[in-house]
Amino acid sequence: MPKSKPDDGQVFISEPKFTNTFEIHVTGDLLPRSAFFEILELLKIHMDSKTIVFAVYNTKMVLLIRESVPSEFYDRIELYSPKAFEAKEGLRRAG
């Protein structure tokens, strides 16, 4: 993991309605220490009560998540197009 850098909003969460799923969205292609620790805190809080799904937007991030987070802690990793993140972020900012 690279050295810690200022939080750039790399980790987002969502909880789809009517499901027992907790989605952790991770952007970028590097996993700084601050983002890794944020992910660990989210896992500690929700691991026992929800199904954890990672949503990533880069193939490098799939490998980083697989290497750094034990598979017992999450259900699956979903790879989305970078344009899907832009659309979701635009909707989130719109309200």
Order of alpha helices (4+ residues) and beta strands (2+ residues): beta-beta-alpha-beta-alpha-beta-alpha
